[in-house]
Amino acid sequence: ILAALTISYTVGKPIKFVSTGEKMQALDVFHPDRMAEMRPFLGGGDMIREVHRDSVTWNDPPMKFEAGTPGIVQQIGLGVALEYMMGIGMANIAAHERVLRDYARDRLTGLNWLNLQGNSPTKGAIFSFTLDGAAHAHDISTILDKRGIAVRAGTHCAMPLMEHLGVTASCRASFGLYNTVEEVDTLVSALELAHDLFSER
């Protein structure tokens, strides 16, 4: 199927898929002639065949793009994470995340001082939000952290979108196969505490 696609390159980010904890990225090149045309952007290891004072000969693809020591730990971690997920079953994981998404949506939309960014019925189990008033996302995330809740706070590598939405910064709670509905309740309780604290200012 991939060979039939008209795209030349894609970039893969396994950490976004399996939460391996190790950052790893991949550039997938679907057409060999593209690999031959590309110049390497990193140097080291076996990516060079010969070096002279005024010239260099690159190794053949894909070696000319493999500068230095490969991400061995990351690759092993990815394999183990994929085996773990396949053992659970992707359909089971998706069903569990839908339960969490629907429960979290019901609980969070019940907080009339909480503003959700995006609420499509088919969205993933990820919720970006702000609180009414002057509370900054980093202040909110600090309070949540004290309650054992990890959220992302800031512009989420999407500053143009945040600007379009008129949002300076937001918190983002992401639920996955490792979460429970009880943890959604814990998030809501911590948000109620944050709201109470910032309402007193």
N, C-alpha and C positions, 0 to 999 in steps of 0.2 A: 504494500500500500504506500509506504513512504517513498519508494522509488518513483511512483506515479505522480507524486505531488509536484507542482511547478515551483515550489519554494526552494531556495538554495540553502538557506541556513535557518536554524532555530537555536534558541538558547534554553537549556534546561536548568532548573533550580530544584534539585531534589529536596532540599531542606523545606521548601514550601509544601511538599507533598507528604513526606514521611517524618518530619520533625526529628531528624537524626541528631541534632545538636551540633553537628559539624558543618560549617559552610562549605558547599561544593557547588561548582557550576560546570556546565558542559556546553560546548559549542558543537552542535550537530550539523555536519555538512553532508548533504544528500547527493551531491554530484561531484565525482572525482575531479573533473576539470576545474571546478571552483577551488578545490584544495591546491591544485597545482598553481593556480593564479595568485593565491594569497601569499603575502609575506608574513613571516612570524613576527609577533610583537614582543616576545620575551626571548631572552638568550640564556643559554646554559645547558648542561647535560648533553644528551645525544642529539640535539636538534641541528647541530652543525657537522657537516662532513669534513670540510677543509677550511682553514683560515690562513690567509696570506696578508701581507701588509696592506694591500690595496683591494682585496676581494675576499669574498666568502662564498662557499658553496653550501647550501642548505641540504639537510638530509631529505629523504623522500617522505611524503606525507604517509601516515599522520605524524611520524616522528619529529618532523620539523616544527610541530606545534607543541611538543612535549618537553618544554624546558624544565630542567631541574628534577627534583624528586617528585614523583606523582603523589597525589593525595591518597595514600594507601589506607590510612586510618578512616578517612571519610568514605572511601569506596567499600571497605569492609562494613562500616556502620550502615551504609545505605543498603547493602545486601541483607544484613540482619534485620533492619527495620522493615524491608519489603517482605521478608519471610514471615515476620511477626504479623504484619497486616494481612497477608494472604491467608495465614492460618485462621485469623478471625473471620475473614471474608469481607470483601469490599462492600457487598450489598448490606451486610450486617452493620458495618461502620456507618454507611450512609443513612440507614434507618435510625441508628442511635443518634446521629447528629441531627436528624430531622426532629426527633422527639425533644432534644435539648433546645433546638432553634424555636420550636413552637412554644415550649414552656417558657423559655427566656423572653420571647416576644410578649407573651401574655403578662408576665410579671413586670417587665420593663415599661410596657405601654400603660400600665396602671399607675406609674409614677408621673403625675402631671407636671412636675418641675424638671423632668428629664427629657432632653431633646435627642431623638434618634436621627442619625443621618442615613437615610435609605431604609426602606421597609418593604421591599418586594416580597410577595408571598413565596417565591421560589429561591430566595437568597440563601446563602450558606449560614452556618451557625456563628456568625461574626457580627458584632454590634458596636458601631461607633456612636459616641454620645457626648453631650455636654450637659452641664447643670445650669439652670437659670441663675442669673446673678453674675458676679465677677469672679467666681472661682476658676482658676486656671487648671487645665488638664493635669499638669504636673502636681499641683496641690491635691487634686482628687486622687490621683494614682498613689500618692504617698499615704493617704489615709487607707486606701484599699490594701496597699502593701502591708500595713500594720495589722490588717485583718487576714493576712495570708493569701491575698488575691493579687495575682500578677496580671496587669493590663499593659498595653502599649499606650504611651501618651505623647502627643506632639502632632506633627503633620503627616506622619506615616508615609514618608517618601512620595507624597502626593500634594505638594504645596499649590500647584495651579488649581487642582480640584478644590482644595480647601478655600482658596481665594474665591473661586467661583461660588462656593456655597456660603461665603461670608462667615467662615469659621476660622478663628485664629489657631486653635488647637483643640483636639478632642481626645478622649480615651477610647480604646478599642478592646473589647473583651472577645476572646475567641474560644469557642468550645469544640472539643474533639472527642475521640473515642475514650479518652482517659478521664472525662468529666462525668459528673452526676447531676441530677436535678437538685439534689441537696446543695451542691456548690452554686447553682443558680440562686437559690434562696440566700446563701451566704453573701453573694454579690449584692443582692437587693438590700439586705440588712446593712451592709457596709455603705452602700450608696445613701440609704436613709440617714445613717450617721453623718456622712459627709454633708448632706443637705442641711441637717440640723446645725452642724458646726458653722457652716458658711452663712446660714440664715441669721445667726446671732451676731454677725459682724456689723 
